[in-house]
Amino acid sequence: MSSIPAILPKDAAAAEGKVNVQINGTWYRFPKGTRIVDACNSVGAHVPTFCYHPKLSIVGSCRMCLVEQGMPPRLAPGAAPTYDENGYQPISWMPRAIIACANTVGENMGIRTNSKMTEEARKGVLEFLLTNHPLDCPICDQAGECKLQEYTADYGRGTHRFTEAKTKKGKNLPIGPRVNLDQERCVLCRRCVRFMKEIVGEDVLGVVNRGTHNAISCYPGTSLDSNYSMNTVDLCPVGALTSKDFRFQMRVWFLKSTPTIDVNCGTGTNINIWTRESKVYRITPRQNDEVNSCWMPDSHRLNYKYINAPERILSPLVKTDAKAPQRPTTWDSALNLVVEQLHKCAPTETAIVASARMTNEELYMVRALARQLGITKLDIVSRKGAGDNMLVSEDRNPNTNGVKMILGKTGTGLNAIRRGVRNGTIRFVIALGEDLTTPEAGFTKEDLEGLDYLLTIHHSENETTRMSDVVLPGVTFAEKYGTMINVAGRIQRLNKAIEPMGEAHSDWVIFRDVSERLGCDCVKVIACPTPMMVLEEMAQEFEPMKGLTWGNIGNEGKVILNTGVTIPLIERTKAKN
């Protein structure tokens, strides 16, 4: 008879607050309370789901996550348990499958995700789901991202045992300003219903009618007009909910996904940019439980059209004289003109208006250029707005904390720059990524017309660029690498998703080239071939950045500052858990 271990696996696991679970013949150890679906997926034993989502409540309605379960046999009164040579009890398998989303792991539990019983159970579920499902996969906008398509390929029957006529439901219904609903494609997973009620706090979606006529719908007198409505499209596992913005624009298998961050406010929501041939087609949220969970505001996800807009500046522009129109020129000529003019500018009469929309690497180069020129009048355009107690921050700049650390500025000095322009003590202005005529900046056309010289770096045409003596084309956030620090003090990476439009250059490259032509003798400034190298230089100077590299920041970022600011949605989520 084989001996059993001195310390049984169950006792060793209990000491760690865990339980032993056999999945497809292999033993694993999981924390108590782990859902079976999460346990299986974590070890590569995929469990298909429709209704389950880790950030939403459990309803167990779709039944797609059926698995075969076993437990140690019940002992007769007075009988002692038996163990094998590894210290595990034998497993007695249940006669029917169970759902993996609503059940948690237990000690000495057995799970089979690939047994004949499991496969037949999932085939049966799919057969029911497809009874009334329209055969419109070739024209469904969800093709390529549809779980029903995937699972049908895995578990679908070649024949159908039902002969009932299909129940007709609503098609392409506008249930909100940004979302359409096709009730015929819906599998009633209720993810959308739970998201709006549990995450957004707006109980606007529900299930109407009975039996095969069940359908998702907005409650009478309401519509899906929340600023988070498009998250329901992300959550929908089939083609029932579609985005009006992306609908039929491009098949997803033609698109490249790039992980990066949103720059519409200080939250720094983690996102994926979907592109093809240097064109952005959509933006979707990327999971980061410390920043945005799995969600993002509609206003932020839809603010990308300017990237491919006709207003983009594609080449350097110069004026031959004050009254002449701007004309395109080469980079070499434009930079020579800029350097020539900067040599003429008295540092005391020159101001730089930078932007908290710039990366840390760009700000570092701005600081170097200002020091080289002896310019002390330097600040940013501050942007404030109402937060929504979710993900939209009151700080509408994405990198205010980076500005504070690198430039030591907060925007309070902009008033002094405006006064200097108006009283004539400032004759030269360098505008970096800002339209100075916006309400936030506060300059007027008359202010700018009174300047002797106006240099602008910007990616798109605006009132300031039209009035500038020299315009150097910069890039959008989708066209560059860099880092930013969000309101909670987390440094995060911007990743380049597309190549710059036309002849546009990254801002940090422009500053580097100008510094070099001005005769900068700082090797650290002019010798950096990439923004990653600039980051390494900053890591040697700024204590919060010590030890940082592009690689160890990763795609989820690192907290480097204690700002005392939290993200409301994340705090509520943590409190709930």
matplotlib code that plots the C-alpha trace (Angstrom):
import matplotlib.pyplot as plt

x = [0.0, 1.4, 2.1, 0.5, 2.4, 3.0, 1.4, -1.7, -2.2, -5.4, -3.6, -0.8, -3.3, -5.4, -2.3, -2.2, -5.9, -6.2, -7.8, -6.6, -8.5, -8.0, -8.6, -8.5, -6.4, -3.9, -3.9, -3.7, -4.0, -6.4, -7.5, -10.7, -13.7, -12.2, -14.9, -14.5, -14.5, -11.6, -9.7, -10.0, -9.1, -6.1, -4.5, -5.4, -8.5, -10.8, -14.4, -16.7, -19.0, -21.6, -23.1, -20.1, -17.9, -15.4, -16.5, -20.2, -22.6, -23.3, -26.6, -25.7, -28.3, -26.5, -25.4, -22.6, -19.9, -21.1, -18.3, -18.2, -17.7, -16.6, -16.0, -14.8, -17.5, -19.7, -18.5, -20.6, -21.0, -17.7, -15.8, -12.4, -11.4, -9.0, -6.1, -3.9, -0.1, -0.2, -2.5, -5.7, -9.1, -10.7, -13.2, -16.8, -18.1, -21.5, -24.1, -24.8, -22.8, -22.7, -22.2, -18.7, -19.5, -21.8, -19.8, -16.5, -13.7, -13.6, -11.0, -10.3, -12.8, -12.4, -13.3, -13.4, -13.7, -13.1, -15.1, -17.9, -20.5, -19.2, -19.1, -22.6, -24.0, -22.4, -23.7, -27.2, -26.9, -25.7, -28.5, -31.1, -29.3, -29.3, -32.9, -34.0, -30.7, -30.6, -28.3, -26.7, -23.1, -21.6, -23.1, -22.9, -20.6, -19.4, -17.8, -14.3, -15.1, -18.3, -18.2, -21.3, -19.4, -16.3, -18.3, -20.4, -17.3, -16.1, -19.4, -22.1, -24.0, -24.0, -27.8, -30.7, -33.4, -35.9, -38.4, -40.2, -40.5, -38.0, -39.4, -39.0, -37.6, -36.5, -33.5, -31.1, -33.0, -31.5, -31.6, -29.3, -27.3, -24.3, -25.6, -27.9, -29.6, -30.5, -32.7, -32.6, -28.9, -29.1, -28.4, -29.9, -26.6, -27.7, -24.2, -25.4, -28.3, -25.9, -23.3, -25.6, -27.2, -24.1, -21.3, -22.9, -25.8, -28.4, -31.2, -32.3, -32.0, -34.1, -35.7, -39.2, -41.8, -41.8, -40.5, -39.0, -40.1, -37.8, -35.7, -33.4, -35.0, -34.8, -37.4, -40.3, -39.3, -35.6, -32.7, -29.1, -27.6, -25.0, -21.5, -20.5, -23.1, -20.5, -19.1, -22.2, -20.9, -17.6, -19.4, -21.8, -20.5, -22.4, -23.6, -26.6, -25.2, -23.2, -21.4, -22.9, -19.4, -17.7, -20.6, -19.6, -16.4, -13.9, -13.6, -11.7, -9.3, -7.8, -7.1, -3.9, -4.4, -1.9, -2.0, -1.6, -3.3, -6.1, -5.0, -8.4, -8.0, -5.8, -7.1, -5.0, -7.5, -5.8, -6.9, -6.3, -6.1, -7.3, -5.7, -5.1, -2.8, -2.1, -5.8, -7.5, -10.9, -11.8, -10.6, -11.6, -10.8, -7.9, -8.2, -6.1, -7.7, -5.7, -6.8, -10.0, -11.0, -12.4, -14.3, -13.9, -16.2, -17.8, -16.6, -13.0, -13.3, -14.9, -12.4, -10.0, -11.3, -8.8, -6.0, -7.0, -8.7, -8.0, -6.8, -3.6, -0.5, 1.6, 4.8, 6.5, 5.0, 6.6, 5.8, 8.2, 6.8, 4.0, 1.4, 2.3, 0.4, 2.2, 3.9, 5.2, 8.9, 11.5, 12.4, 16.0, 14.8, 12.3, 14.7, 17.3, 14.7, 13.7, 17.3, 18.0, 15.0, 15.8, 19.3, 17.6, 15.1, 16.0, 15.4, 13.7, 11.2, 10.5, 8.0, 7.2, 3.7, 4.1, 1.3, 0.4, -0.7, 3.0, 4.9, 7.5, 10.2, 9.0, 8.8, 12.3, 13.5, 11.5, 13.2, 16.6, 15.8, 14.5, 17.7, 19.8, 18.1, 17.9, 14.1, 12.4, 8.9, 7.6, 4.3, 1.4, -2.3, -4.3, -7.6, -10.2, -13.7, -16.3, -15.5, -18.2, -17.3, -16.3, -13.4, -13.6, -11.1, -11.5, -8.0, -8.5, -4.8, -3.3, 0.2, -0.1, 2.0, 4.7, 4.7, 5.0, 7.9, 9.9, 9.1, 8.0, 5.0, 1.3, -0.3, -0.4, 2.3, 0.2, -1.5, 1.9, 2.8, -0.5, 0.1, 3.6, 2.2, -0.4, 2.0, 4.7, 7.4, 7.0, 7.6, 8.3, 6.1, 6.8, 3.5, 3.9, 0.9, -1.6, -4.0, -3.5, -6.9, -8.9, -10.8, -8.4, -5.3, -7.0, -5.1, -6.9, -6.1, -5.1, -2.6, -1.0, -1.0, 1.0, 3.9, 7.1, 7.5, 5.2, 6.5, 4.0, 4.5, 1.1, -0.4, -3.5, -4.5, -6.0, -6.2, -2.7, -1.1, -2.7, -1.2, 2.3, 5.5, 6.7, 4.6, 6.4, 4.1, 3.9, 2.2, -0.9, -0.8, -1.4, 1.8, 4.5, 6.1, 6.4, 5.3, 2.8, 1.9, -1.8, -3.7, -3.0, 0.8, 1.1, 3.6, 2.2, 3.4, 2.2, 2.8, 2.9, 0.1, 0.6, 3.3, 3.3, 1.1, 3.0, 6.3, 5.3, 7.9, 7.6, 7.9, 10.9, 12.8, 12.0, 13.3, 16.4, 17.2, 16.6, 18.9, 21.6, 21.4, 21.6, 25.0, 23.9, 27.0, 24.9, 25.6, 22.7, 20.2, 21.4, 22.6, 19.3, 18.1, 14.8, 12.3, 13.3, 16.8, 15.3, 13.5, 16.7, 18.3, 15.3, 15.5, 19.0, 17.9, 14.4, 14.1, 10.6, 11.8, 14.9, 15.4, 12.7, 13.1, 10.7, 10.6, 9.9, 7.1, 5.2, 1.8, 0.1, 2.4, 4.0, 3.0, 5.9, 4.2, 1.9, -0.6, -3.4, -5.8, -7.8, -10.0, -13.6, -14.7, -11.6, -12.1, -15.7, -14.7, -12.1, -14.5, -17.1, -14.6]
y = [0.0, 3.4, 5.8, 9.3, 12.5, 13.6, 17.0, 16.6, 19.0, 20.3, 21.3, 23.0, 24.9, 25.9, 27.5, 29.7, 30.4, 28.3, 25.1, 22.4, 21.9, 19.4, 20.8, 18.4, 16.0, 18.4, 19.8, 23.5, 25.7, 28.8, 31.3, 30.5, 32.1, 32.0, 31.5, 28.3, 30.2, 32.4, 29.5, 27.5, 30.5, 31.3, 27.9, 27.9, 25.7, 28.1, 28.3, 30.0, 32.7, 35.2, 36.7, 36.5, 39.6, 39.9, 43.5, 42.8, 40.9, 37.2, 36.2, 32.8, 33.3, 32.2, 28.7, 28.6, 28.1, 24.6, 22.3, 18.9, 18.9, 16.3, 16.2, 13.6, 11.0, 11.4, 9.2, 6.8, 7.5, 6.6, 6.1, 7.7, 9.4, 7.7, 9.4, 8.5, 8.6, 12.4, 13.0, 13.7, 12.1, 10.3, 12.4, 11.4, 13.0, 14.6, 13.3, 16.8, 19.9, 23.0, 26.7, 27.9, 31.6, 31.3, 28.6, 28.8, 26.4, 24.0, 21.7, 18.6, 19.7, 18.2, 20.2, 19.0, 21.6, 19.3, 16.2, 14.7, 15.8, 19.4, 19.5, 18.1, 20.6, 23.5, 22.3, 22.2, 25.7, 27.0, 25.2, 27.1, 30.4, 29.9, 29.0, 32.6, 34.1, 35.7, 34.2, 37.5, 36.9, 38.1, 41.6, 41.8, 44.5, 42.3, 39.8, 39.0, 39.9, 37.9, 35.2, 33.5, 33.0, 31.6, 29.3, 28.1, 27.1, 25.2, 23.6, 24.2, 21.3, 20.6, 20.2, 21.8, 19.9, 22.7, 23.5, 26.5, 29.7, 32.4, 35.0, 38.5, 41.3, 44.9, 45.5, 48.4, 50.4, 53.8, 53.5, 56.4, 59.1, 56.8, 53.2, 51.1, 47.9, 44.8, 42.7, 39.7, 39.2, 39.6, 36.5, 38.2, 38.1, 41.4, 42.7, 46.1, 46.1, 45.4, 47.9, 50.8, 49.9, 48.8, 50.9, 54.0, 54.1, 54.7, 52.1, 52.7, 49.3, 46.2, 43.1, 43.4, 40.8, 37.1, 33.7, 33.8, 37.4, 38.6, 41.6, 44.3, 47.7, 51.2, 51.9, 54.1, 57.7, 57.1, 56.6, 55.4, 58.8, 58.5, 59.6, 56.0, 54.4, 53.0, 50.7, 48.6, 48.0, 46.8, 44.5, 43.0, 39.6, 39.5, 42.1, 43.3, 46.7, 48.6, 51.9, 54.5, 55.9, 52.7, 50.8, 49.4, 51.5, 48.7, 45.0, 44.5, 41.9, 44.7, 46.9, 47.1, 47.7, 49.8, 50.1, 53.7, 56.3, 58.8, 62.5, 64.2, 64.7, 63.9, 60.4, 58.9, 56.2, 53.2, 52.7, 50.8, 52.8, 50.8, 51.9, 51.0, 52.7, 55.7, 56.3, 55.9, 54.1, 53.8, 53.9, 51.4, 51.1, 48.9, 47.2, 48.8, 48.2, 51.1, 53.7, 53.0, 49.4, 48.4, 51.6, 55.0, 58.0, 58.4, 62.0, 60.8, 57.8, 59.9, 62.8, 61.4, 62.8, 65.7, 63.2, 62.6, 66.0, 68.3, 70.9, 69.0, 71.0, 68.9, 71.0, 74.0, 77.3, 80.8, 84.4, 86.5, 89.6, 90.6, 91.1, 88.2, 84.9, 81.9, 79.6, 76.0, 75.6, 72.9, 71.9, 73.1, 76.5, 76.8, 75.8, 78.3, 81.1, 80.1, 80.0, 83.4, 85.0, 83.5, 85.0, 88.4, 87.9, 89.4, 86.8, 89.4, 90.1, 86.5, 84.1, 80.4, 79.1, 75.4, 72.8, 70.2, 68.1, 67.5, 64.4, 64.5, 64.1, 67.1, 69.2, 68.2, 69.5, 72.7, 73.3, 72.8, 75.2, 77.9, 77.6, 77.8, 81.0, 82.4, 82.6, 82.8, 83.7, 80.2, 78.6, 76.4, 76.8, 75.4, 73.7, 72.9, 71.6, 69.7, 66.1, 63.5, 61.4, 58.6, 58.8, 62.4, 64.5, 68.1, 68.6, 68.5, 68.4, 64.9, 65.8, 68.6, 66.6, 66.2, 70.0, 70.6, 68.2, 69.2, 72.8, 73.7, 75.5, 75.3, 77.8, 80.7, 82.6, 82.8, 86.0, 87.7, 86.6, 88.1, 91.3, 91.5, 91.0, 93.7, 96.3, 95.6, 94.2, 90.8, 91.1, 87.5, 84.4, 80.8, 78.8, 75.0, 72.9, 75.6, 77.9, 81.1, 82.5, 79.9, 81.0, 78.9, 80.7, 84.1, 85.9, 88.0, 88.4, 91.9, 90.6, 88.4, 91.0, 93.3, 90.9, 91.3, 87.5, 84.5, 80.9, 78.1, 74.3, 72.6, 69.7, 71.4, 74.8, 77.2, 81.0, 81.1, 79.1, 81.4, 84.5, 83.0, 84.0, 80.4, 77.3, 74.0, 70.9, 68.7, 65.4, 64.2, 61.8, 58.9, 59.6, 59.7, 57.9, 59.4, 59.4, 61.3, 61.4, 61.3, 62.9, 60.0, 60.3, 57.3, 57.6, 55.9, 55.4, 56.8, 54.4, 55.5, 54.0, 55.6, 57.4, 61.3, 63.0, 64.6, 66.1, 66.5, 65.9, 64.9, 68.0, 66.8, 66.2, 69.8, 71.2, 69.1, 70.2, 73.9, 73.6, 72.0, 74.7, 77.3, 75.9, 73.9, 72.3, 70.0, 66.5, 65.1, 67.2, 66.9, 63.3, 61.6, 59.6, 58.5, 59.6, 56.5, 58.0, 61.3, 59.4, 57.8, 61.3, 62.5, 59.4, 60.5, 64.0, 63.7, 61.7, 60.4, 59.0, 57.3, 53.8, 54.3, 52.9, 52.6, 48.8, 48.8, 51.3, 48.8, 49.2, 49.7, 52.4, 53.0, 55.3, 57.7, 60.6, 60.9, 63.5, 62.7, 62.6, 59.5, 58.3, 58.1, 55.0, 53.0, 53.9, 52.8, 49.6, 48.8, 49.6, 47.3, 44.4]
z = [0.0, -1.0, 1.8, 1.9, 2.5, 6.1, 5.3, 3.2, 0.3, 1.8, 5.0, 3.1, 0.9, 4.0, 5.6, 2.5, 2.4, -0.7, -2.0, -4.3, -7.6, -10.3, -13.8, -16.7, -14.7, -13.3, -9.7, -9.1, -6.0, -5.9, -3.3, -1.6, -3.3, -6.8, -9.4, -11.4, -14.7, -13.5, -12.2, -15.4, -17.6, -15.5, -16.3, -20.0, -19.7, -21.6, -20.6, -23.1, -21.7, -22.8, -19.7, -17.4, -17.0, -14.1, -13.4, -13.3, -11.0, -11.7, -13.3, -14.8, -17.6, -20.7, -19.4, -21.9, -19.2, -18.3, -17.0, -15.5, -11.7, -9.2, -5.4, -2.9, -2.2, 0.8, 3.7, 5.6, 9.3, 11.0, 7.8, 7.3, 4.1, 1.8, 0.0, -2.9, -2.8, -3.4, -0.6, -2.6, -2.1, -5.0, -7.0, -7.6, -10.8, -10.9, -13.4, -14.8, -15.7, -13.7, -14.6, -13.9, -13.4, -10.4, -8.5, -6.7, -6.2, -3.3, -1.7, -3.7, -6.4, -9.9, -13.0, -16.6, -19.4, -22.3, -21.5, -23.7, -21.2, -21.3, -25.1, -25.5, -22.9, -24.7, -28.1, -26.6, -25.3, -28.7, -30.4, -28.3, -28.8, -32.6, -32.8, -33.4, -34.4, -37.8, -40.4, -41.2, -40.1, -43.4, -42.9, -39.1, -37.9, -35.0, -37.4, -36.2, -32.6, -32.1, -29.4, -30.9, -34.2, -32.3, -30.1, -33.0, -34.8, -31.7, -30.5, -33.1, -34.5, -38.2, -38.1, -36.2, -34.4, -34.2, -36.9, -35.3, -37.2, -36.1, -33.8, -35.4, -33.2, -33.8, -36.1, -36.1, -33.5, -32.4, -28.6, -28.0, -29.9, -30.3, -30.0, -32.2, -31.1, -33.1, -30.9, -33.2, -32.6, -28.8, -26.7, -23.6, -21.6, -19.9, -19.7, -21.0, -18.4, -15.5, -16.7, -16.8, -13.5, -11.5, -13.0, -14.3, -11.9, -14.6, -14.7, -18.3, -19.9, -19.1, -20.6, -22.0, -23.1, -22.2, -23.5, -27.0, -27.3, -24.6, -25.8, -24.4, -24.6, -23.0, -20.4, -21.6, -21.7, -21.5, -23.9, -23.8, -23.8, -21.0, -21.6, -21.0, -23.3, -25.8, -23.2, -23.7, -27.3, -25.9, -23.5, -26.1, -27.0, -30.3, -32.8, -30.9, -29.8, -32.3, -32.4, -34.8, -35.2, -36.2, -37.8, -41.2, -41.3, -41.4, -40.7, -37.5, -39.0, -41.2, -38.2, -36.0, -32.3, -30.4, -26.5, -25.3, -23.1, -23.6, -23.4, -23.0, -19.2, -16.3, -15.7, -18.5, -19.4, -20.9, -24.5, -27.7, -30.9, -34.0, -37.2, -40.8, -43.2, -41.0, -40.3, -36.9, -37.1, -33.5, -29.9, -27.2, -23.5, -22.3, -18.9, -16.1, -12.7, -11.2, -13.7, -15.6, -14.9, -18.3, -19.2, -20.8, -21.5, -24.9, -25.2, -24.9, -27.3, -30.0, -29.8, -32.5, -35.8, -35.7, -36.2, -39.8, -40.4, -43.4, -40.9, -40.2, -41.0, -43.2, -43.8, -42.2, -43.0, -43.1, -43.7, -45.8, -44.2, -41.9, -44.6, -46.8, -46.7, -45.3, -47.7, -47.4, -47.0, -46.2, -42.7, -43.2, -44.3, -41.5, -38.8, -40.1, -40.0, -36.4, -35.2, -37.0, -35.3, -31.9, -32.0, -32.4, -29.5, -26.2, -23.5, -21.3, -24.2, -25.0, -23.5, -24.1, -23.7, -23.4, -23.0, -20.3, -23.3, -24.1, -23.0, -20.2, -22.9, -24.8, -21.7, -20.8, -24.2, -23.7, -20.4, -22.0, -24.9, -22.5, -20.4, -23.5, -24.6, -21.1, -21.2, -17.8, -18.8, -19.3, -18.4, -19.6, -20.4, -17.4, -18.2, -15.6, -15.9, -14.0, -13.1, -13.5, -10.3, -12.7, -15.1, -16.4, -14.3, -13.3, -14.8, -18.5, -19.2, -19.3, -18.0, -15.4, -12.9, -15.5, -16.0, -12.3, -11.9, -15.0, -15.5, -12.0, -13.4, -12.8, -15.2, -12.7, -14.6, -17.8, -16.6, -16.3, -19.9, -21.2, -19.4, -20.8, -24.4, -23.9, -22.3, -24.9, -22.6, -24.3, -28.1, -29.0, -28.1, -28.8, -28.6, -28.2, -28.9, -27.9, -29.7, -27.7, -28.7, -26.8, -23.7, -21.5, -22.9, -22.9, -25.7, -28.3, -32.0, -31.2, -28.7, -31.2, -34.0, -31.8, -31.4, -33.4, -33.8, -33.2, -33.6, -33.3, -33.1, -33.6, -35.5, -36.8, -38.2, -35.8, -35.2, -33.7, -36.5, -39.1, -37.4, -36.9, -38.6, -38.6, -38.1, -37.5, -37.9, -34.8, -34.2, -32.3, -29.4, -31.8, -33.7, -31.0, -28.1, -24.7, -21.1, -19.0, -15.3, -14.5, -11.6, -9.3, -9.9, -12.3, -15.1, -18.3, -21.8, -25.1, -27.9, -31.5, -33.5, -36.9, -38.7, -38.6, -41.2, -44.1, -42.9, -39.3, -36.6, -33.0, -30.8, -28.8, -32.1, -33.1, -29.8, -30.1, -33.6, -32.7, -29.7, -31.8, -34.5, -31.7, -30.7, -27.7, -26.1, -23.9, -25.2, -23.1, -25.1, -28.7, -28.5, -27.7, -30.8, -29.2, -26.5, -24.5, -24.2, -23.1, -20.4, -19.2, -18.9, -16.8, -14.6, -13.6, -12.7, -11.1, -7.9, -8.6, -11.9, -10.5, -12.0, -14.6, -18.1, -21.0, -20.4, -16.6, -16.9, -19.0, -20.5, -17.1, -15.7, -12.3, -9.5, -8.9, -7.2, -4.1, -5.3, -2.9, -5.9, -6.6, -9.4, -8.2, -10.2, -9.1, -5.5, -5.6, -7.3, -4.6, -1.8, -3.3, -3.6]

ax = plt.figure().add_subplot(projection="3d")
ax.plot(x, y, z, "-o")
ax.set_aspect("equal")
plt.show()
